[in-house]
Amino acid sequence: MSYIHVLNLEKRFVIREKRKKGALSREKKTVHALQNVSFDVERGELLGYIGPNGAGKSTTVKILSGILTPEGGEVTVGGRIPWKERKEHVRRIGVVFGQRTQLWWDVPIQDSYDLLKEIYRIPDADYRKRLGEMAEALQLTELLRTPLRQLSLGQKMRAELCGSLLHRPDLLFLDEPTIGLDAVSKLALRDFLKWENRQYGTTVLLTTHDMEDIVALCPRVMVLGHGRKLFDGTLGNLLSRYDTVRTVSVRYEETEARPVLPESVPVQRDGGSLVITYAPAEFPTAEMVTLLQKAGTIRELTVQSRNIDHLVADMYREMDL
């Protein structure tokens, strides 16, 4: 059986709507957070879990981590049912929520780690080795005696990740881990996660709206919408149907040079460059480059696809998410 096995997962929430004028009570409404969701994850996989707000991503993470109990379906992680064998289960997982903390606000992060050592019953020698390794990899060595409240957002996230991995979990859940981080912090976090996965075979399930995180980390991606699984495969296969536009920027040695292109291909001038937008399916890139070369001596040539966030937005709109 797969390391994570999910079959026909169902989760519903009952919410009370705003009381209508003149009514004595509020009406109840049932929200289907997850409907018939099934998937399997092998040990050591890096899986991206994407979808718009309210799609059910965080609900899935909470069920897999044992926080919530579903109304229906089967779930096992490493052969255990998370909410029924929670004590044993949580010893083997790590969870990082982008807007939550497990570290203590007013004490040095070293003290929080010492307490986590006792909670997870990590042997002294293993703890010292692991903390030293993690502190160096996450650039926390100089910050261990600093209270959490004095750290920057990027430093806090690195500290949270260290705390979640001290006990060497088999499975790491990351829910929006790079939210609010600067570019340098994001790159450092991604590099560390790839290293941890290679070094120890840690299985990672990542939910995020930052598609660069998915591109950098996850060979496999699942799309969730309205509580249903809509796609499971590679990000390249998912976006290929939406990656339909290319932009070419070309600068010639001769300022008057202009390629002969079909009327359906728009050409604009931007300073000393020509900017051309075209559809590769209708006008292959190789043919485009050939025509550009015939027009004159090229000084600079850049071919760009659409921004990945625009592609994902198009995907969500087509899926009515």
Contacts in CASP RR format, 6 or more apart in sequence:
PFRMAT RR
TARGET T0000
AUTHOR 0000-0000-0000
METHOD contacts of the structure
MODEL  1
MSYIHVLNLEKRFVIREKRKKGALSREKKTVHALQNVSFDVERGELLGYI
GPNGAGKSTTVKILSGILTPEGGEVTVGGRIPWKERKEHVRRIGVVFGQR
TQLWWDVPIQDSYDLLKEIYRIPDADYRKRLGEMAEALQLTELLRTPLRQ
LSLGQKMRAELCGSLLHRPDLLFLDEPTIGLDAVSKLALRDFLKWENRQY
GTTVLLTTHDMEDIVALCPRVMVLGHGRKLFDGTLGNLLSRYDTVRTVSV
RYEETEARPVLPESVPVQRDGGSLVITYAPAEFPTAEMVTLLQKAGTIRE
LTVQSRNIDHLVADMYREMDL
1 76 0 8 1.000
1 79 0 8 1.000
2 40 0 8 1.000
2 41 0 8 1.000
2 42 0 8 1.000
3 41 0 8 1.000
3 42 0 8 1.000
3 43 0 8 1.000
3 44 0 8 1.000
3 45 0 8 1.000
3 77 0 8 1.000
3 78 0 8 1.000
3 170 0 8 1.000
3 171 0 8 1.000
3 203 0 8 1.000
4 39 0 8 1.000
4 40 0 8 1.000
4 41 0 8 1.000
4 64 0 8 1.000
4 76 0 8 1.000
4 77 0 8 1.000
4 78 0 8 1.000
4 171 0 8 1.000
4 203 0 8 1.000
4 205 0 8 1.000
5 40 0 8 1.000
5 74 0 8 1.000
5 75 0 8 1.000
5 76 0 8 1.000
5 77 0 8 1.000
5 79 0 8 1.000
6 37 0 8 1.000
6 38 0 8 1.000
6 39 0 8 1.000
6 40 0 8 1.000
6 60 0 8 1.000
6 64 0 8 1.000
6 74 0 8 1.000
6 75 0 8 1.000
7 38 0 8 1.000
7 73 0 8 1.000
7 74 0 8 1.000
7 75 0 8 1.000
8 36 0 8 1.000
8 37 0 8 1.000
8 38 0 8 1.000
8 72 0 8 1.000
8 73 0 8 1.000
8 74 0 8 1.000
9 34 0 8 1.000
9 36 0 8 1.000
9 37 0 8 1.000
9 38 0 8 1.000
9 60 0 8 1.000
9 63 0 8 1.000
9 70 0 8 1.000
9 72 0 8 1.000
9 73 0 8 1.000
9 74 0 8 1.000
9 75 0 8 1.000
10 32 0 8 1.000
10 34 0 8 1.000
10 35 0 8 1.000
10 36 0 8 1.000
10 37 0 8 1.000
10 70 0 8 1.000
10 71 0 8 1.000
10 72 0 8 1.000
10 73 0 8 1.000
11 32 0 8 1.000
11 33 0 8 1.000
11 34 0 8 1.000
11 59 0 8 1.000
11 63 0 8 1.000
11 68 0 8 1.000
11 70 0 8 1.000
11 71 0 8 1.000
11 72 0 8 1.000
12 30 0 8 1.000
12 31 0 8 1.000
12 32 0 8 1.000
12 33 0 8 1.000
12 71 0 8 1.000
13 30 0 8 1.000
13 31 0 8 1.000
13 33 0 8 1.000
14 28 0 8 1.000
14 29 0 8 1.000
14 30 0 8 1.000
14 31 0 8 1.000
15 28 0 8 1.000
15 29 0 8 1.000
15 31 0 8 1.000
16 26 0 8 1.000
16 27 0 8 1.000
16 28 0 8 1.000
16 29 0 8 1.000
17 26 0 8 1.000
17 27 0 8 1.000
17 28 0 8 1.000
17 29 0 8 1.000
18 26 0 8 1.000
19 25 0 8 1.000
19 26 0 8 1.000
20 27 0 8 1.000
32 226 0 8 1.000
32 227 0 8 1.000
33 54 0 8 1.000
33 56 0 8 1.000
33 59 0 8 1.000
33 227 0 8 1.000
34 56 0 8 1.000
34 59 0 8 1.000
34 60 0 8 1.000
34 63 0 8 1.000
34 70 0 8 1.000
34 227 0 8 1.000
35 226 0 8 1.000
35 227 0 8 1.000
35 228 0 8 1.000
36 228 0 8 1.000
37 60 0 8 1.000
37 224 0 8 1.000
37 227 0 8 1.000
37 228 0 8 1.000
37 229 0 8 1.000
38 229 0 8 1.000
39 222 0 8 1.000
39 229 0 8 1.000
39 232 0 8 1.000
41 47 0 8 1.000
41 203 0 8 1.000
41 205 0 8 1.000
42 203 0 8 1.000
43 170 0 8 1.000
43 201 0 8 1.000
43 203 0 8 1.000
44 197 0 8 1.000
44 201 0 8 1.000
44 202 0 8 1.000
44 203 0 8 1.000
44 204 0 8 1.000
45 203 0 8 1.000
45 204 0 8 1.000
45 219 0 8 1.000
45 220 0 8 1.000
46 193 0 8 1.000
46 197 0 8 1.000
46 203 0 8 1.000
46 204 0 8 1.000
46 206 0 8 1.000
46 217 0 8 1.000
46 218 0 8 1.000
46 219 0 8 1.000
46 220 0 8 1.000
47 203 0 8 1.000
47 204 0 8 1.000
47 205 0 8 1.000
47 206 0 8 1.000
47 218 0 8 1.000
47 220 0 8 1.000
47 221 0 8 1.000
47 222 0 8 1.000
48 205 0 8 1.000
48 206 0 8 1.000
48 207 0 8 1.000
48 208 0 8 1.000
48 214 0 8 1.000
48 217 0 8 1.000
48 218 0 8 1.000
48 220 0 8 1.000
48 221 0 8 1.000
48 222 0 8 1.000
49 57 0 8 1.000
49 60 0 8 1.000
49 61 0 8 1.000
49 205 0 8 1.000
49 206 0 8 1.000
49 207 0 8 1.000
49 221 0 8 1.000
49 222 0 8 1.000
49 224 0 8 1.000
50 57 0 8 1.000
50 207 0 8 1.000
50 208 0 8 1.000
50 209 0 8 1.000
50 211 0 8 1.000
50 214 0 8 1.000
50 221 0 8 1.000
50 222 0 8 1.000
50 223 0 8 1.000
50 224 0 8 1.000
50 312 0 8 1.000
51 57 0 8 1.000
51 209 0 8 1.000
51 223 0 8 1.000
51 224 0 8 1.000
51 225 0 8 1.000
51 316 0 8 1.000
51 321 0 8 1.000
52 225 0 8 1.000
52 316 0 8 1.000
52 321 0 8 1.000
55 224 0 8 1.000
55 225 0 8 1.000
55 226 0 8 1.000
55 227 0 8 1.000
55 321 0 8 1.000
56 224 0 8 1.000
56 225 0 8 1.000
56 227 0 8 1.000
57 175 0 8 1.000
57 207 0 8 1.000
57 224 0 8 1.000
58 175 0 8 1.000
58 207 0 8 1.000
59 68 0 8 1.000
60 224 0 8 1.000
61 95 0 8 1.000
61 173 0 8 1.000
61 175 0 8 1.000
61 205 0 8 1.000
61 207 0 8 1.000
62 68 0 8 1.000
63 69 0 8 1.000
63 70 0 8 1.000
63 75 0 8 1.000
63 82 0 8 1.000
63 83 0 8 1.000
64 75 0 8 1.000
64 77 0 8 1.000
64 82 0 8 1.000
64 173 0 8 1.000
64 205 0 8 1.000
65 82 0 8 1.000
65 89 0 8 1.000
65 90 0 8 1.000
65 93 0 8 1.000
65 94 0 8 1.000
65 95 0 8 1.000
65 173 0 8 1.000
66 82 0 8 1.000
66 83 0 8 1.000
66 86 0 8 1.000
66 89 0 8 1.000
66 90 0 8 1.000
67 83 0 8 1.000
68 83 0 8 1.000
69 83 0 8 1.000
75 81 0 8 1.000
75 82 0 8 1.000
77 89 0 8 1.000
77 93 0 8 1.000
77 171 0 8 1.000
78 92 0 8 1.000
78 170 0 8 1.000
80 88 0 8 1.000
80 89 0 8 1.000
82 89 0 8 1.000
91 120 0 8 1.000
91 167 0 8 1.000
92 169 0 8 1.000
92 170 0 8 1.000
92 171 0 8 1.000
93 169 0 8 1.000
93 170 0 8 1.000
93 171 0 8 1.000
93 172 0 8 1.000
93 173 0 8 1.000
94 164 0 8 1.000
94 165 0 8 1.000
94 167 0 8 1.000
94 169 0 8 1.000
94 171 0 8 1.000
94 172 0 8 1.000
94 173 0 8 1.000
95 164 0 8 1.000
95 172 0 8 1.000
95 173 0 8 1.000
95 175 0 8 1.000
96 157 0 8 1.000
96 160 0 8 1.000
96 161 0 8 1.000
96 164 0 8 1.000
96 172 0 8 1.000
96 173 0 8 1.000
96 174 0 8 1.000
96 175 0 8 1.000
96 177 0 8 1.000
97 175 0 8 1.000
97 176 0 8 1.000
98 157 0 8 1.000
98 160 0 8 1.000
98 175 0 8 1.000
98 176 0 8 1.000
98 177 0 8 1.000
98 179 0 8 1.000
99 176 0 8 1.000
99 179 0 8 1.000
101 148 0 8 1.000
101 156 0 8 1.000
101 160 0 8 1.000
102 112 0 8 1.000
102 116 0 8 1.000
102 160 0 8 1.000
102 163 0 8 1.000
102 164 0 8 1.000
103 109 0 8 1.000
103 112 0 8 1.000
103 148 0 8 1.000
103 159 0 8 1.000
103 160 0 8 1.000
103 163 0 8 1.000
104 111 0 8 1.000
104 112 0 8 1.000
104 115 0 8 1.000
104 148 0 8 1.000
105 147 0 8 1.000
105 148 0 8 1.000
105 149 0 8 1.000
106 147 0 8 1.000
106 148 0 8 1.000
106 149 0 8 1.000
107 147 0 8 1.000
107 148 0 8 1.000
108 144 0 8 1.000
108 145 0 8 1.000
108 146 0 8 1.000
108 147 0 8 1.000
109 140 0 8 1.000
109 143 0 8 1.000
109 144 0 8 1.000
109 146 0 8 1.000
109 147 0 8 1.000
109 148 0 8 1.000
109 151 0 8 1.000
109 159 0 8 1.000
109 162 0 8 1.000
110 144 0 8 1.000
110 145 0 8 1.000
112 148 0 8 1.000
112 163 0 8 1.000
113 131 0 8 1.000
113 144 0 8 1.000
113 162 0 8 1.000
113 163 0 8 1.000
113 166 0 8 1.000
116 122 0 8 1.000
116 163 0 8 1.000
116 166 0 8 1.000
116 167 0 8 1.000
117 127 0 8 1.000
117 166 0 8 1.000
120 166 0 8 1.000
120 167 0 8 1.000
122 130 0 8 1.000
122 166 0 8 1.000
122 167 0 8 1.000
127 166 0 8 1.000
130 166 0 8 1.000
130 168 0 8 1.000
131 162 0 8 1.000
131 166 0 8 1.000
132 141 0 8 1.000
134 140 0 8 1.000
134 162 0 8 1.000
134 163 0 8 1.000
134 165 0 8 1.000
134 166 0 8 1.000
135 141 0 8 1.000
135 144 0 8 1.000
135 162 0 8 1.000
137 192 0 8 1.000
137 195 0 8 1.000
137 196 0 8 1.000
138 158 0 8 1.000
138 159 0 8 1.000
138 161 0 8 1.000
138 162 0 8 1.000
138 188 0 8 1.000
138 192 0 8 1.000
139 158 0 8 1.000
139 188 0 8 1.000
140 155 0 8 1.000
140 158 0 8 1.000
140 159 0 8 1.000
140 162 0 8 1.000
143 151 0 8 1.000
143 155 0 8 1.000
143 159 0 8 1.000
148 156 0 8 1.000
148 159 0 8 1.000
151 159 0 8 1.000
153 180 0 8 1.000
153 181 0 8 1.000
153 185 0 8 1.000
154 181 0 8 1.000
154 182 0 8 1.000
154 185 0 8 1.000
157 177 0 8 1.000
157 178 0 8 1.000
157 181 0 8 1.000
157 185 0 8 1.000
157 189 0 8 1.000
158 185 0 8 1.000
158 188 0 8 1.000
158 189 0 8 1.000
158 192 0 8 1.000
161 177 0 8 1.000
161 189 0 8 1.000
161 192 0 8 1.000
164 172 0 8 1.000
165 172 0 8 1.000
165 196 0 8 1.000
165 202 0 8 1.000
168 200 0 8 1.000
169 202 0 8 1.000
170 202 0 8 1.000
170 203 0 8 1.000
171 202 0 8 1.000
171 203 0 8 1.000
171 204 0 8 1.000
171 205 0 8 1.000
172 196 0 8 1.000
172 202 0 8 1.000
172 203 0 8 1.000
172 204 0 8 1.000
172 205 0 8 1.000
173 205 0 8 1.000
174 193 0 8 1.000
174 204 0 8 1.000
174 205 0 8 1.000
174 206 0 8 1.000
174 207 0 8 1.000
174 208 0 8 1.000
175 207 0 8 1.000
176 207 0 8 1.000
176 208 0 8 1.000
176 209 0 8 1.000
177 189 0 8 1.000
177 206 0 8 1.000
177 208 0 8 1.000
177 213 0 8 1.000
178 185 0 8 1.000
178 186 0 8 1.000
178 189 0 8 1.000
178 190 0 8 1.000
178 208 0 8 1.000
178 210 0 8 1.000
178 213 0 8 1.000
179 208 0 8 1.000
179 210 0 8 1.000
181 189 0 8 1.000
186 210 0 8 1.000
186 212 0 8 1.000
186 213 0 8 1.000
190 213 0 8 1.000
190 216 0 8 1.000
190 217 0 8 1.000
193 204 0 8 1.000
193 217 0 8 1.000
194 216 0 8 1.000
194 217 0 8 1.000
196 202 0 8 1.000
197 204 0 8 1.000
204 217 0 8 1.000
206 213 0 8 1.000
206 214 0 8 1.000
206 217 0 8 1.000
206 218 0 8 1.000
208 214 0 8 1.000
211 308 0 8 1.000
211 309 0 8 1.000
211 312 0 8 1.000
212 308 0 8 1.000
214 221 0 8 1.000
214 235 0 8 1.000
215 235 0 8 1.000
215 308 0 8 1.000
218 235 0 8 1.000
219 234 0 8 1.000
220 232 0 8 1.000
220 233 0 8 1.000
220 234 0 8 1.000
221 231 0 8 1.000
221 232 0 8 1.000
221 233 0 8 1.000
221 234 0 8 1.000
221 235 0 8 1.000
221 238 0 8 1.000
222 229 0 8 1.000
222 231 0 8 1.000
222 232 0 8 1.000
222 233 0 8 1.000
223 229 0 8 1.000
223 230 0 8 1.000
223 231 0 8 1.000
223 232 0 8 1.000
223 238 0 8 1.000
223 315 0 8 1.000
223 319 0 8 1.000
224 230 0 8 1.000
225 319 0 8 1.000
225 321 0 8 1.000
226 321 0 8 1.000
230 319 0 8 1.000
231 238 0 8 1.000
238 315 0 8 1.000
239 308 0 8 1.000
239 311 0 8 1.000
239 312 0 8 1.000
239 315 0 8 1.000
242 311 0 8 1.000
242 314 0 8 1.000
242 315 0 8 1.000
242 318 0 8 1.000
243 305 0 8 1.000
243 306 0 8 1.000
243 311 0 8 1.000
244 279 0 8 1.000
244 280 0 8 1.000
244 281 0 8 1.000
245 277 0 8 1.000
245 278 0 8 1.000
245 279 0 8 1.000
245 305 0 8 1.000
245 306 0 8 1.000
246 277 0 8 1.000
246 278 0 8 1.000
246 279 0 8 1.000
246 280 0 8 1.000
246 285 0 8 1.000
246 288 0 8 1.000
246 303 0 8 1.000
246 304 0 8 1.000
246 305 0 8 1.000
247 275 0 8 1.000
247 276 0 8 1.000
247 277 0 8 1.000
247 303 0 8 1.000
247 304 0 8 1.000
247 306 0 8 1.000
248 275 0 8 1.000
248 276 0 8 1.000
248 277 0 8 1.000
248 278 0 8 1.000
248 288 0 8 1.000
248 292 0 8 1.000
248 301 0 8 1.000
248 302 0 8 1.000
248 303 0 8 1.000
248 304 0 8 1.000
249 270 0 8 1.000
249 273 0 8 1.000
249 274 0 8 1.000
249 275 0 8 1.000
249 276 0 8 1.000
249 300 0 8 1.000
249 301 0 8 1.000
249 302 0 8 1.000
249 304 0 8 1.000
250 259 0 8 1.000
250 273 0 8 1.000
250 274 0 8 1.000
250 276 0 8 1.000
250 292 0 8 1.000
250 298 0 8 1.000
250 300 0 8 1.000
250 301 0 8 1.000
250 302 0 8 1.000
251 272 0 8 1.000
251 273 0 8 1.000
251 274 0 8 1.000
251 298 0 8 1.000
251 299 0 8 1.000
251 300 0 8 1.000
251 301 0 8 1.000
252 274 0 8 1.000
252 295 0 8 1.000
252 296 0 8 1.000
252 297 0 8 1.000
252 298 0 8 1.000
252 299 0 8 1.000
253 296 0 8 1.000
253 297 0 8 1.000
253 298 0 8 1.000
253 299 0 8 1.000
254 296 0 8 1.000
254 297 0 8 1.000
255 272 0 8 1.000
257 295 0 8 1.000
257 296 0 8 1.000
257 297 0 8 1.000
258 267 0 8 1.000
258 274 0 8 1.000
258 295 0 8 1.000
259 267 0 8 1.000
259 274 0 8 1.000
259 276 0 8 1.000
259 291 0 8 1.000
259 292 0 8 1.000
259 294 0 8 1.000
259 295 0 8 1.000
260 291 0 8 1.000
260 294 0 8 1.000
260 295 0 8 1.000
261 267 0 8 1.000
261 276 0 8 1.000
261 291 0 8 1.000
262 283 0 8 1.000
264 282 0 8 1.000
265 276 0 8 1.000
265 277 0 8 1.000
265 278 0 8 1.000
265 283 0 8 1.000
266 276 0 8 1.000
266 277 0 8 1.000
267 274 0 8 1.000
267 275 0 8 1.000
267 276 0 8 1.000
268 274 0 8 1.000
268 275 0 8 1.000
268 276 0 8 1.000
269 275 0 8 1.000
273 300 0 8 1.000
276 288 0 8 1.000
278 288 0 8 1.000
285 303 0 8 1.000
289 301 0 8 1.000
292 298 0 8 1.000
292 301 0 8 1.000
END
